[in-house]
Amino acid sequence: MSSGPHHPTPRALLFDVFGTCVDWRTSIARQAGELGRRYGFDGVDWHAFADAWRARYQPQMETVRSGMREWATLDVLHRESLEDVLTEFGLRLRPDDCDRLTLAWHRLDPWPDTVGAFVRLRRRFIIAPVSNGHIALQVNLARHAGLTWDAILGAEIARAYKPDPHVYLRSVAALGLAPREAMMVAAHNGDLAAAARCGMQTAFVARPVEYGPHQSTDLLANEGVDLAAADLMALAELLGA
């Protein structure tokens, strides 16, 4: 089966993780809220807290991409940005609880379709993350969420952050594949465009509430994406898995 016009069936499916495979917003809001209640914090909008933390994700990675600093893992970047978010919300936590909350990104729950779709897809394809999350984070997240990866790839093996082409190309090369033999799967059109520039096939999976009920971006696949699916189960159907 071909994945689209002029494209061979991919041998590997490489996944974005945050937002595509797991629901970071609900998971972070829940864990932050549980900790906040132990401190007696009342009236905090924990979903807004999660959004504010996530809003610092790209700017923090840009400090590495731009060469302003040496390579640093997401644990380091998330811990630094957490301090800013706590200040923004007028909250104070003990340092050990800040460390514990930083590791909430290792404990994100999967979308309802993810685990079942992975069982189907893995019968036919190599599946692996190409995420900005480092290896320890991805291993812990896989164990928490039941993500049955064949390998852990992505930012740390390239020591770079997406959309740097090295992240995609070194991940594909680690599997002994050419870019055209791999398909990047993501809920974010920018991620797919970067992968396509590297010669990879692309599949868009809709996650219309990743950023909450009023999400206005990445609702549909951009022109040029090879496949578009309503969720990962629908993608499995399209790929004949």
N, CA, C and O of each residue as an XYZ file, in Angstrom:
964
protein
N       0.830     -1.192      0.000
C       0.000      0.000      0.000
C       0.866      1.243      0.000
O       1.850      1.301      0.738
N       0.534      2.230     -0.797
C       1.253      3.498     -0.814
C       0.563      4.474      0.115
O      -0.663      4.476      0.221
N       1.354      5.314      0.797
C       0.777      6.296      1.715
C       0.233      7.510      0.983
O      -0.428      8.347      1.597
N       0.487      7.625     -0.280
C       0.008      8.772     -1.041
C       0.659      8.767     -2.395
O       1.509      7.916     -2.660
N       0.289      9.700     -3.277
C       0.845      9.734     -4.613
C       2.374      9.829     -4.587
O       2.946     10.696     -3.926
N       3.019      8.922     -5.317
C       4.477      8.955     -5.495
C       5.249      8.659     -4.212
O       6.458      8.886     -4.166
N       4.592      8.162     -3.178
C       5.282      7.870     -1.932
C       5.216      6.373     -1.637
O       4.147      5.773     -1.746
N       6.327      5.769     -1.268
C       6.298      4.368     -0.859
C       5.680      4.233      0.524
O       5.606      5.201      1.281
N       5.238      3.027      0.843
C       4.776      2.783      2.202
C       5.937      3.008      3.163
O       7.012      2.447      2.954
N       5.752      3.818      4.217
C       6.865      4.061      5.139
C       7.227      2.801      5.911
O       6.379      1.940      6.147
N       8.483      2.701      6.298
C       8.920      1.607      7.159
C       8.825      1.993      8.630
O       8.677      1.131      9.496
N       8.910      3.289      8.906
C       8.868      3.773     10.293
C       7.930      4.961     10.399
O       7.854      5.799      9.500
N       7.222      5.015     11.507
C       6.406      6.167     11.866
C       7.078      6.842     13.060
O       7.268      6.219     14.105
N       7.431      8.099     12.903
C       8.137      8.849     13.939
C       7.195      9.936     14.451
O       6.669     10.736     13.678
N       6.998      9.948     15.749
C       5.914     10.728     16.342
C       6.412     11.929     17.136
O       7.351     11.832     17.926
N       5.759     13.058     16.905
C       5.751     14.092     17.931
C       4.997     13.507     19.125
O       4.120     12.661     18.949
N       5.328     13.947     20.324
C       4.712     13.342     21.509
C       3.804     14.318     22.252
O       2.614     14.047     22.412
N       4.344     15.450     22.707
C       3.542     16.405     23.474
C       2.424     16.961     22.596
O       2.687     17.663     21.620
N       1.193     16.651     22.941
C       0.064     17.135     22.163
C      -0.424     16.143     21.141
O      -1.630     16.034     20.922
N       0.475     15.412     20.505
C       0.075     14.434     19.490
C      -0.298     13.105     20.133
O      -1.331     12.525     19.799
N       0.522     12.623     21.042
C       0.292     11.323     21.694
C      -0.256     11.460     23.106
O      -0.988     10.589     23.575
N       0.089     12.532     23.778
C      -0.337     12.718     25.169
C      -0.976     14.093     25.355
O      -0.681     15.043     24.631
N      -1.847     14.163     26.333
C      -2.609     15.376     26.648
C      -1.885     16.131     27.758
O      -2.187     15.968     28.940
N      -0.921     16.963     27.353
C      -0.093     17.657     28.347
C      -0.923     18.649     29.174
O      -0.689     18.788     30.375
N      -1.887     19.337     28.551
C      -2.590     20.423     29.240
C      -3.395     19.903     30.427
O      -3.276     20.419     31.538
N      -4.207     18.886     30.188
C      -5.012     18.323     31.269
C      -4.128     17.684     32.333
O      -4.399     17.801     33.528
N      -3.072     17.010     31.892
C      -2.188     16.306     32.835
C      -1.440     17.278     33.737
O      -1.346     17.056     34.944
N      -0.908     18.355     33.160
C      -0.175     19.345     33.965
C      -1.131     20.075     34.904
O      -0.807     20.290     36.072
N      -2.305     20.457     34.403
C      -3.277     21.146     35.265
C      -3.666     20.273     36.444
O      -3.776     20.761     37.568
N      -3.875     18.980     36.198
C      -4.264     18.069     37.282
C      -3.165     17.946     38.324
O      -3.429     18.057     39.521
N      -1.930     17.718     37.878
C      -0.837     17.511     38.830
C      -0.488     18.793     39.576
O      -0.199     18.753     40.772
N      -0.513     19.929     38.883
C      -0.248     21.203     39.558
C      -1.350     21.498     40.578
O      -1.084     21.991     41.674
N      -2.594     21.185     40.196
C      -3.709     21.420     41.110
C      -3.626     20.551     42.348
O      -3.922     21.014     43.449
N      -3.226     19.295     42.184
C      -3.082     18.395     43.339
C      -2.031     18.941     44.307
O      -2.235     18.929     45.521
N      -0.921     19.413     43.772
C       0.113     19.984     44.631
C      -0.366     21.286     45.257
O      -0.140     21.534     46.441
N      -1.028     22.112     44.460
C      -1.514     23.394     44.964
C      -2.504     23.248     46.103
O      -2.505     24.047     47.039
N      -3.345     22.229     46.023
C      -4.310     22.015     47.108
C      -3.616     21.642     48.406
O      -4.091     21.991     49.487
N      -2.503     20.943     48.312
C      -1.753     20.615     49.534
C      -1.168     21.863     50.176
O      -0.949     21.906     51.387
N      -0.916     22.881     49.352
C      -0.425     24.164     49.871
C      -1.574     25.088     50.282
O      -1.340     26.144     50.871
N      -2.787     24.703     49.981
C      -3.920     25.552     50.304
C      -4.139     26.685     49.325
O      -4.769     27.683     49.675
N      -3.634     26.559     48.100
C      -3.841     27.591     47.089
C      -5.273     27.487     46.565
O      -5.666     26.463     46.006
N      -6.043     28.550     46.749
C      -7.436     28.576     46.313
C      -7.604     29.506     45.118
O      -6.882     30.492     44.963
N      -8.564     29.168     44.289
C      -8.941     30.063     43.197
C      -7.962     30.123     42.048
O      -8.039     31.037     41.227
N      -7.049     29.185     41.963
C      -6.078     29.178     40.860
C      -6.678     28.446     39.670
O      -7.218     27.351     39.824
N      -6.590     29.032     38.500
C      -7.000     28.367     37.264
C      -5.818     27.521     36.800
O      -4.889     28.028     36.170
N      -5.860     26.242     37.113
C      -4.697     25.391     36.840
C      -4.515     25.096     35.356
O      -3.402     24.805     34.917
N      -5.591     25.167     34.580
C      -5.408     25.056     33.132
C      -4.678     26.278     32.586
O      -3.839     26.159     31.693
N      -5.002     27.462     33.128
C      -4.268     28.662     32.734
C      -2.802     28.553     33.166
O      -1.907     29.016     32.458
N      -2.565     27.950     34.311
C      -1.198     27.712     34.785
C      -0.449     26.817     33.795
O       0.689     27.105     33.426
N      -1.097     25.733     33.369
C      -0.472     24.835     32.390
C      -0.195     25.570     31.089
O       0.868     25.397     30.492
N      -1.145     26.394     30.642
C      -0.953     27.159     29.400
C       0.224     28.117     29.521
O       1.021     28.253     28.592
N       0.331     28.779     30.671
C       1.424     29.736     30.870
C       2.773     29.028     30.870
O       3.755     29.556     30.347
N       2.823     27.846     31.450
C       4.079     27.072     31.471
C       4.441     26.643     30.055
O       5.593     26.761     29.636
N       3.459     26.149     29.330
C       3.697     25.717     27.956
C       4.090     26.882     27.056
O       4.864     26.706     26.115
N       3.564     28.066     27.337
C       3.886     29.241     26.517
C       5.369     29.582     26.569
O       5.881     30.252     25.673
N       6.065     29.128     27.613
C       7.500     29.395     27.745
C       8.360     28.310     27.091
O       9.587     28.405     27.083
N       7.709     27.281     26.544
C       8.403     26.122     25.966
C       9.275     26.517     24.777
O      10.476     26.243     24.769
N       8.685     27.150     23.786
C       9.461     27.541     22.604
C      10.522     28.599     22.924
O      11.660     28.456     22.476
N      10.199     29.648     23.677
C      11.253     30.616     24.015
C      12.430     30.000     24.762
O      13.576     30.387     24.533
N      12.164     29.050     25.649
C      13.254     28.405     26.371
C      14.125     27.579     25.421
O      15.352     27.624     25.510
N      13.498     26.828     24.515
C      14.287     26.044     23.559
C      15.061     26.948     22.606
O      16.138     26.580     22.136
N      14.521     28.118     22.323
C      15.207     29.035     21.415
C      16.535     29.504     22.000
O      17.444     29.848     21.245
N      16.670     29.527     23.315
C      17.959     29.903     23.903
C      19.041     28.889     23.546
O      20.221     29.234     23.469
N      18.636     27.635     23.327
C      19.577     26.598     22.886
C      19.765     26.673     21.374
O      20.896     26.653     20.887
N      18.669     26.760     20.632
C      18.740     26.810     19.170
C      19.618     27.972     18.687
O      20.380     27.836     17.730
N      19.496     29.102     19.363
C      20.208     30.305     18.933
C      21.677     30.303     19.300
O      22.433     31.159     18.840
N      22.097     29.342     20.131
C      23.480     29.312     20.590
C      23.745     30.182     21.797
O      24.897     30.347     22.196
N      22.697     30.743     22.391
C      22.876     31.567     23.586
C      23.390     30.745     24.761
O      24.040     31.280     25.659
N      23.099     29.445     24.755
C      23.532     28.572     25.834
C      23.877     27.218     25.260
O      23.529     26.898     24.124
N      24.574     26.422     26.069
C      24.888     25.054     25.678
C      23.625     24.198     25.720
O      22.593     24.614     26.247
N      23.726     23.006     25.159
C      22.619     22.063     25.208
C      22.127     21.879     26.641
O      22.923     21.707     27.564
N      20.824     21.915     26.814
C      20.191     21.659     28.114
C      18.930     20.868     27.861
O      18.226     21.122     26.884
N      18.632     19.911     28.725
C      17.443     19.082     28.548
C      16.185     19.848     28.927
O      16.244     20.918     29.534
N      15.042     19.271     28.553
C      13.775     19.903     28.915
C      13.575     19.981     30.419
O      12.912     20.903     30.894
N      14.127     19.041     31.188
C      14.009     19.156     32.646
C      14.608     20.468     33.132
O      14.030     21.145     33.983
N      15.751     20.819     32.597
C      16.397     22.079     32.983
C      15.553     23.263     32.523
O      15.315     24.195     33.291
N      15.105     23.227     31.278
C      14.339     24.352     30.735
C      12.979     24.483     31.422
O      12.541     25.592     31.727
N      12.316     23.358     31.663
C      11.024     23.403     32.363
C      11.175     23.909     33.796
O      10.323     24.645     34.291
N      12.252     23.515     34.453
C      12.458     23.953     35.843
C      12.671     25.457     35.905
O      12.148     26.128     36.795
N      13.440     25.986     34.956
C      13.678     27.432     34.921
C      12.385     28.190     34.642
O      12.093     29.190     35.298
N      11.606     27.710     33.662
C      10.387     28.430     33.314
C       9.317     28.300     34.400
O       8.467     29.180     34.538
N       9.353     27.210     35.170
C       8.410     27.063     36.272
C       8.555     28.200     37.273
O       7.559     28.699     37.797
N       9.773     28.607     37.538
C       9.988     29.722     38.474
C       9.261     30.979     37.998
O       8.663     31.697     38.800
N       9.312     31.242     36.692
C       8.633     32.421     36.142
C       7.119     32.292     36.252
O       6.434     33.268     36.562
N       6.591     31.093     36.001
C       5.148     30.890     36.061
C       4.646     31.035     37.491
O       3.608     31.654     37.726
N       5.367     30.476     38.434
C       4.974     30.632     39.835
C       4.930     32.106     40.232
O       4.012     32.542     40.926
N       5.924     32.863     39.790
C       5.935     34.303     40.088
C       4.741     34.992     39.444
O       4.094     35.837     40.062
N       4.451     34.625     38.196
C       3.310     35.221     37.492
C       2.003     34.982     38.237
O       1.140     35.859     38.271
N       1.854     33.807     38.830
C       0.622     33.458     39.511
C       0.664     33.795     41.007
O      -0.292     33.530     41.736
N       1.772     34.376     41.452
C       1.883     34.758     42.855
C       1.958     33.581     43.795
O       1.441     33.647     44.911
N       2.596     32.495     43.366
C       2.684     31.273     44.156
C       4.130     30.997     44.549
O       5.065     31.374     43.843
N       4.292     30.338     45.681
C       5.627     29.906     46.110
C       5.569     28.442     46.527
O       4.681     28.032     47.273
N       6.527     27.661     46.035
C       6.660     26.253     46.403
C       8.043     26.007     46.970
O       8.990     26.717     46.634
N       8.166     25.019     47.816
C       9.486     24.604     48.281
C      10.303     24.089     47.089
O       9.725     23.559     46.140
N      11.617     24.230     47.119
C      12.430     23.767     45.988
C      12.209     22.303     45.628
O      12.204     21.950     44.449
N      12.025     21.443     46.639
C      11.816     20.029     46.322
C      10.483     19.811     45.623
O      10.361     18.909     44.794
N       9.482     20.626     45.946
C       8.203     20.504     45.253
C       8.278     21.102     43.848
O       7.583     20.641     42.942
N       9.109     22.114     43.661
C       9.354     22.608     42.298
C       9.992     21.513     41.447
O       9.622     21.322     40.288
N      10.937     20.808     42.019
C      11.567     19.697     41.301
C      10.541     18.617     40.978
O      10.521     18.072     39.874
N       9.689     18.317     41.957
C       8.681     17.279     41.760
C       7.689     17.690     40.668
O       7.305     16.868     39.837
N       7.280     18.953     40.671
C       6.327     19.419     39.668
C       6.960     19.457     38.282
O       6.280     19.201     37.288
N       8.236     19.770     38.202
C       8.932     19.731     36.913
C       8.817     18.353     36.276
O       8.679     18.231     35.058
N       8.874     17.326     37.101
C       8.788     15.953     36.591
C       7.362     15.557     36.220
O       7.133     14.431     35.780
N       6.406     16.460     36.390
C       5.051     16.188     35.895
C       5.059     15.968     34.393
O       4.195     15.264     33.869
N       6.023     16.560     33.689
C       6.128     16.362     32.243
C       6.562     14.940     31.893
O       6.494     14.543     30.729
N       7.003     14.175     32.880
C       7.319     12.753     32.683
C       6.083     11.881     32.915
O       6.137     10.668     32.711
N       4.962     12.494     33.344
C       3.786     11.722     33.758
C       2.529     12.249     33.056
O       1.517     12.512     33.706
N       2.594     12.400     31.758
C       1.460     12.908     30.988
C       0.603     11.745     30.503
O       1.122     10.712     30.077
N      -0.701     11.922     30.571
C      -1.622     10.849     30.192
C      -1.837     10.834     28.679
O      -1.843     11.884     28.037
N      -2.014      9.634     28.114
C      -2.225      9.548     26.667
C      -3.634      9.993     26.283
O      -4.559      9.923     27.092
N      -3.786     10.450     25.042
C      -5.129     10.629     24.490
C      -5.813      9.250     24.442
O      -5.125      8.231     24.374
N      -7.142      9.205     24.478
C      -7.839      7.902     24.568
C      -7.528      6.926     23.429
O      -7.608      5.713     23.624
N      -7.179      7.428     22.256
C      -6.930      6.556     21.108
C      -5.483      6.097     20.988
O      -5.192      5.195     20.202
N      -4.578      6.691     21.742
C      -3.149      6.495     21.481
C      -2.690      5.058     21.683
O      -2.103      4.465     20.778
N      -2.944      4.504     22.829
C      -2.370      3.196     23.160
C      -2.891      2.115     22.219
O      -2.116      1.298     21.722
N      -4.184      2.109     21.977
C      -4.746      1.122     21.068
C      -4.221      1.271     19.657
O      -3.970      0.273     18.981
N      -4.051      2.511     19.198
C      -3.518      2.738     17.856
C      -2.080      2.262     17.755
O      -1.679      1.715     16.727
N      -1.295      2.463     18.814
C       0.092      2.007     18.792
C       0.171      0.484     18.656
O       1.039     -0.035     17.954
N      -0.726     -0.220     19.320
C      -0.739     -1.682     19.206
C      -0.927     -2.081     17.744
O      -0.254     -2.982     17.245
N      -1.838     -1.406     17.072
C      -2.094     -1.716     15.661
C      -0.926     -1.304     14.770
O      -0.469     -2.082     13.933
N      -0.454     -0.089     14.955
C       0.590      0.431     14.073
C       1.896     -0.328     14.213
O       2.628     -0.507     13.239
N       2.188     -0.775     15.435
C       3.478     -1.428     15.683
C       3.545     -2.813     15.035
O       4.635     -3.352     14.841
N       2.398     -3.389     14.701
C       2.416     -4.671     13.993
C       3.026     -4.536     12.604
O       3.571     -5.495     12.057
N       2.931     -3.345     12.044
C       3.353     -3.158     10.656
C       4.543     -2.218     10.505
O       5.299     -2.329      9.539
N       4.718     -1.295     11.449
C       5.723     -0.251     11.314
C       6.622     -0.190     12.552
O       6.201     -0.541     13.654
N       7.848      0.253     12.357
C       8.672      0.714     13.472
C       8.034      1.996     13.984
O       7.674      2.863     13.188
N       7.887      2.131     15.291
C       7.363      3.386     15.836
C       8.325      3.917     16.897
O       8.845      3.168     17.725
N       8.542      5.214     16.846
C       9.479      5.855     17.779
C       9.133      7.329     17.902
O       8.590      7.922     16.969
N       9.446      7.925     19.050
C       9.247      9.361     19.192
C      10.378     10.147     18.548
O      11.546      9.770     18.643
N      10.020     11.231     17.898
C      10.988     12.267     17.541
C      10.469     13.522     18.223
O       9.760     14.341     17.638
N      10.853     13.633     19.477
C      10.318     14.631     20.394
C      11.433     15.535     20.885
O      12.611     15.185     20.825
N      11.038     16.707     21.373
C      12.017     17.566     22.044
C      12.307     17.085     23.460
O      13.227     17.586     24.107
N      11.538     16.128     23.943
C      11.819     15.539     25.244
C      13.057     14.661     25.198
O      13.257     13.920     24.235
N      13.895     14.736     26.233
C      15.116     13.956     26.271
C      14.807     12.493     26.605
O      13.663     12.135     26.888
N      15.840     11.664     26.569
C      15.626     10.221     26.644
C      14.999      9.815     27.976
O      14.040      9.043     27.985
N      15.512     10.311     29.097
C      14.948      9.937     30.398
C      13.480     10.325     30.487
O      12.658      9.551     30.977
N      13.152     11.518     30.018
C      11.756     11.953     30.032
C      10.903     11.014     29.190
O       9.831     10.596     29.627
N      11.364     10.679     27.994
C      10.566      9.841     27.100
C      10.412      8.418     27.634
O       9.357      7.806     27.466
N      11.443      7.893     28.267
C      11.331      6.560     28.864
C      10.296      6.569     29.986
O       9.428      5.697     30.041
N      10.386      7.548     30.873
C       9.420      7.630     31.974
C       8.001      7.856     31.466
O       7.046      7.268     31.973
N       7.878      8.710     30.465
C       6.567      8.996     29.894
C       5.984      7.757     29.227
O       4.789      7.487     29.349
N       6.823      7.004     28.523
C       6.357      5.780     27.872
C       5.829      4.783     28.901
O       4.795      4.149     28.692
N       6.544      4.653     30.001
C       6.109      3.709     31.043
C       4.818      4.190     31.707
O       3.945      3.382     32.023
N       4.696      5.490     31.917
C       3.483      6.031     32.542
C       2.278      5.889     31.625
O       1.199      5.492     32.064
N       2.466      6.216     30.349
C       1.333      6.308     29.422
C       1.092      5.031     28.626
O       0.104      4.933     27.899
N       1.983      4.052     28.757
C       1.818      2.816     28.008
C       2.170      2.940     26.542
O       1.537      2.312     25.695
N       3.180      3.749     26.232
C       3.604      3.959     24.846
C       4.672      2.930     24.500
O       5.765      2.950     25.066
N       4.362      2.046     23.586
C       5.227      0.896     23.291
C       6.168      1.214     22.129
O       6.012      0.684     21.029
N       7.135      2.075     22.384
C       8.094      2.468     21.348
C       9.064      1.329     21.024
O       9.349      0.476     21.864
N       9.559      1.338     19.791
C      10.652      0.439     19.401
C      12.010      1.057     19.685
O      13.001      0.336     19.799
N      12.074      2.366     19.799
C      13.325      3.086     20.095
C      12.939      4.443     20.653
O      11.800      4.884     20.505
N      13.898      5.107     21.297
C      13.702      6.483     21.767
C      14.644      7.375     20.974
O      15.864      7.292     21.116
N      14.066      8.227     20.138
C      14.855      9.112     19.280
C      14.462     10.560     19.561
O      13.640     10.829     20.437
N      15.055     11.490     18.812
C      14.663     12.882     18.953
C      15.785     13.802     19.364
O      16.939     13.616     18.977
N      15.431     14.804     20.159
C      16.314     15.936     20.418
C      17.652     15.551     21.034
O      18.693     16.079     20.643
N      17.627     14.634     21.996
C      18.872     14.381     22.728
C      19.917     13.705     21.855
O      21.108     13.974     22.012
N      19.502     12.827     20.930
C      20.517     12.190     20.086
C      21.107     13.185     19.094
O      22.219     12.993     18.602
N      20.356     14.255     18.800
C      20.872     15.305     17.912
C      21.477     16.468     18.689
O      22.189     17.295     18.121
N      21.192     16.532     19.993
C      21.580     17.681     20.827
C      21.146     18.989     20.164
O      21.898     19.956     20.043
N      19.894     18.951     19.747
C      19.263     20.099     19.091
C      17.760     19.959     19.280
O      17.262     18.884     19.615
N      17.052     21.045     19.064
C      15.603     21.039     19.220
C      14.915     21.262     17.882
O      15.367     22.062     17.062
N      13.810     20.541     17.671
C      13.000     20.790     16.489
C      12.620     22.267     16.442
O      12.397     22.882     17.485
N      12.544     22.847     15.230
C      12.597     22.232     13.908
C      13.988     22.135     13.274
O      14.093     22.056     12.050
N      15.046     22.139     14.071
C      16.376     21.931     13.506
C      16.373     20.622     12.713
O      15.968     19.589     13.247
N      16.815     20.640     11.455
C      16.767     19.422     10.635
C      17.580     18.270     11.192
O      17.285     17.115     10.887
N      18.599     18.548     12.004
C      19.394     17.471     12.575
C      18.550     16.521     13.427
O      18.844     15.328     13.504
N      17.504     17.047     14.066
C      16.670     16.195     14.923
C      15.986     15.117     14.082
O      15.956     13.948     14.465
N      15.443     15.516     12.945
C      14.756     14.563     12.075
C      15.758     13.629     11.389
O      15.581     12.411     11.384
N      16.793     14.204     10.820
C      17.713     13.411     10.004
C      18.506     12.413     10.838
O      18.720     11.283     10.399
N      18.945     12.807     12.028
C      19.695     11.871     12.865
C      18.797     10.791     13.439
O      19.250      9.671     13.675
N      17.537     11.108     13.666
C      16.596     10.093     14.145
C      16.350      9.047     13.064
O      16.357      7.849     13.347
N      16.136      9.486     11.840
C      15.939      8.554     10.728
C      17.191      7.710     10.513
O      17.112      6.492     10.350
N      18.345      8.370     10.515
C      19.605      7.655     10.293
C      19.859      6.617     11.373
O      20.432      5.564     11.095
N      19.437      6.901     12.610
C      19.641      5.944     13.714
C      18.907      4.638     13.466
O      19.286      3.602     14.013
N      17.861      4.673     12.650
C      17.115      3.462     12.299
C      17.638      2.812     11.020
O      17.107      1.795     10.575
N      18.676      3.397     10.434
C      19.233      2.850      9.209
C      18.351      3.078      7.999
O      18.385      2.306      7.041
N      17.558      4.142      8.042
C      16.610      4.432      6.972
C      16.967      5.712      6.245
O      17.687      6.564      6.766
N      16.455      5.831      5.040
C      16.501      7.096      4.307
C      15.288      7.922      4.721
O      14.275      7.350      5.123
N      15.358      9.251      4.635
C      14.211     10.071      5.046
C      12.898      9.680      4.385
O      11.859      9.695      5.045
N      12.912      9.332      3.104
C      11.667      8.990      2.406
C      11.025      7.709      2.952
O       9.850      7.451      2.691
N      11.784      6.907      3.706
C      11.255      5.667      4.268
C      10.580      5.881      5.625
O      10.059      4.936      6.218
N      10.591      7.105      6.105
C      10.017      7.418      7.418
C       8.922      8.454      7.267
O       8.996      9.338      6.413
N       7.913      8.336      8.098
C       6.797      9.285      8.105
C       6.740      9.967      9.470
O       6.667      9.299     10.502
N       6.772     11.281      9.470
C       6.599     12.063     10.693
C       5.115     12.231     10.959
O       4.362     12.641     10.075
N       4.691     11.915     12.178
C       3.286     12.014     12.579
C       3.183     13.082     13.664
O       3.860     12.999     14.688
N       2.342     14.077     13.442
C       2.252     15.173     14.406
C       0.915     15.877     14.287
O       0.250     15.815     13.253
N       0.537     16.542     15.357
C      -0.656     17.379     15.382
C      -0.326     18.833     15.082
O      -1.180     19.709     15.217
N       0.921     19.091     14.671
C       1.396     20.460     14.476
C       1.967     20.610     13.071
O       2.927     19.933     12.702
N       1.366     21.500     12.297
C       1.778     21.663     10.910
C       3.219     22.133     10.767
O       3.896     21.761      9.809
N       3.694     22.937     11.697
C       5.071     23.402     11.615
C       6.065     22.264     11.733
O       7.079     22.248     11.035
N       5.783     21.310     12.614
C       6.626     20.134     12.792
C       6.665     19.326     11.490
O       7.728     18.881     11.056
N       5.506     19.144     10.881
C       5.423     18.378      9.644
C       6.131     19.080      8.496
O       6.783     18.431      7.679
N       6.010     20.387      8.427
C       6.693     21.127      7.361
C       8.199     20.979      7.484
O       8.894     20.821      6.480
N       8.711     21.029      8.718
C      10.155     20.864      8.925
C      10.601     19.465      8.527
O      11.655     19.303      7.912
N       9.800     18.443      8.875
C      10.129     17.068      8.500
C      10.101     16.892      6.985
O      10.963     16.223      6.416
N       9.113     17.491      6.341
C       9.007     17.382      4.884
C      10.216     18.004      4.192
O      10.688     17.492      3.177
N      10.713     19.105      4.741
C      11.908     19.730      4.157
C      13.118     18.810      4.240
O      14.073     18.960      3.477
N      13.075     17.861      5.164
C      14.154     16.881      5.307
C      13.933     15.655      4.425
O      14.752     14.736      4.428
N      12.847     15.635      3.678
C      12.569     14.520      2.782
C      11.681     13.444      3.358
O      11.474     12.412      2.720
N      11.148     13.657      4.554
C      10.277     12.666      5.183
C       8.849     12.783      4.665
O       8.421     13.849      4.223
N       8.124     11.677      4.725
C       6.692     11.711      4.524
C       6.032     12.286      5.787
O       6.645     12.320      6.855
N       4.777     12.737      5.653
C       4.138     13.414      6.780
C       2.688     12.979      6.944
O       1.992     12.688      5.972
N       2.254     12.942      8.196
C       0.858     12.634      8.520
C       0.405     13.574      9.630
O       1.059     13.685     10.668
N      -0.703     14.240      9.407
C      -1.306     15.136     10.393
C      -2.385     14.387     11.153
O      -3.229     13.723     10.552
N      -2.358     14.492     12.474
C      -3.387     13.922     13.340
C      -4.026     15.067     14.113
O      -3.334     15.805     14.814
N      -5.320     15.220     13.993
C      -5.997     16.358     14.618
C      -6.100     16.185     16.130
O      -6.533     15.141     16.618
N      -5.702     17.206     16.855
C      -5.909     17.278     18.308
C      -6.522     18.650     18.596
O      -5.829     19.546     19.078
N      -7.815     18.821     18.305
C      -8.427     20.149     18.311
C      -8.603     20.780     19.684
O      -8.952     21.958     19.775
N      -8.369     20.020     20.766
C      -8.463     20.613     22.100
C      -7.134     20.512     22.845
O      -7.108     20.616     24.071
N      -6.041     20.314     22.129
C      -4.735     20.270     22.802
C      -4.533     21.499     23.675
O      -4.066     21.394     24.809
N      -4.888     22.668     23.140
C      -4.714     23.921     23.868
C      -6.007     24.401     24.517
O      -6.132     25.574     24.868
N      -6.968     23.493     24.675
C      -8.213     23.855     25.328
C      -9.346     24.047     24.342
O      -9.161     23.886     23.136
N     -10.530     24.394     24.857
C     -11.732     24.444     24.021
C     -11.750     25.561     22.995
O     -12.571     25.546     22.078
N     -10.860     26.526     23.136
C     -10.865     27.664     22.213
C      -9.658     27.640     21.274
O      -9.256     28.680     20.751
N      -9.093     26.477     21.064
C      -7.935     26.358     20.177
C      -8.290     26.868     18.782
O      -9.370     26.585     18.263
N      -7.373     27.619     18.186
C      -7.639     28.203     16.860
C      -6.580     27.851     15.832
O      -6.690     28.255     14.675
N      -5.556     27.105     16.228
C      -4.495     26.735     15.294
C      -4.404     25.216     15.188
O      -4.856     24.489     16.073
N      -3.813     24.753     14.090
C      -3.588     23.320     13.859
C      -4.875     22.512     13.973
O      -4.877     21.402     14.505
N      -5.954     23.074     13.475
C      -7.223     22.352     13.467
C      -7.330     21.440     12.250
O      -8.009     20.414     12.291
N      -6.656     21.820     11.167
C      -6.653     21.070      9.921
C      -5.231     20.964      9.405
O      -4.370     21.770      9.757
N      -4.992     19.971      8.573
C      -3.681     19.816      7.951
C      -3.465     20.902      6.900
O      -4.392     21.281      6.183
N      -2.253     21.386      6.820
C      -1.892     22.318      5.762
C      -1.749     21.591      4.435
O      -1.551     20.376      4.390
N      -1.850     22.350      3.370
C      -1.646     21.788      2.039
C      -0.235     21.201      1.948
O       0.726     21.785      2.450
N      -0.127     20.049      1.306
C       1.170     19.408      1.131
C       1.436     18.273      2.086
O       2.359     17.488      1.863
N       0.640     18.158      3.164
C       0.780     17.021      4.071
C       0.287     15.760      3.348
O      -0.729     15.800      2.654
N       0.999     14.654      3.510
C       0.680     13.441      2.748
C      -0.608     12.760      3.206
O      -1.401     12.306      2.382
N      -0.812     12.690      4.509
C      -2.018     12.064      5.059
C      -2.569     12.953      6.160
O      -1.819     13.645      6.849
N      -3.891     12.929      6.321
C      -4.536     13.655      7.419
C      -5.582     12.739      8.029
O      -6.349     12.099      7.310
N      -5.613     12.676      9.355
C      -6.514     11.762     10.054
C      -7.126     12.456     11.261
O      -6.528     13.363     11.841
N      -8.324     12.019     11.631
C      -9.027     12.604     12.767
C      -8.386     12.238     14.089
O      -8.486     12.996     15.054
N      -7.720     11.073     14.152
C      -6.993     10.657     15.341
C      -6.053      9.523     14.940
O      -5.949      9.195     13.758
N      -5.374      8.928     15.906
C      -4.394      7.904     15.566
C      -5.054      6.601     15.101
O      -4.480      5.885     14.280
N      -6.228      6.289     15.603
C      -6.940      5.121     15.097
C      -7.290      5.300     13.628
O      -7.173      4.366     12.836
N      -7.721      6.505     13.270
C      -8.034      6.774     11.868
C      -6.771      6.692     11.013
O      -6.825      6.238      9.870
N      -5.645      7.124     11.554
C      -4.393      6.995     10.822
C      -4.047      5.529     10.592
O      -3.606      5.157      9.505
N      -4.243      4.700     11.607
C      -3.997      3.266     11.451
C      -4.848      2.707     10.317
O      -4.362      1.895      9.530
N      -6.084      3.119     10.221
C      -6.954      2.668      9.134
C      -6.391      3.099      7.788
O      -6.328      2.299      6.854
N      -5.980      4.363      7.683
C      -5.436      4.868      6.422
C      -4.198      4.121      5.991
O      -3.961      3.930      4.798
N      -3.402      3.694      6.964
C      -2.154      2.990      6.668
C      -2.329      1.472      6.579
O      -1.352      0.744      6.404
N      -3.555      1.003      6.699
C      -3.824     -0.414      6.568
C      -3.331     -1.252      7.713
O      -3.034     -2.433      7.534
N      -3.236     -0.654      8.910
C      -2.731     -1.382     10.075
C      -3.876     -1.935     10.903
O      -3.644     -2.579     11.926
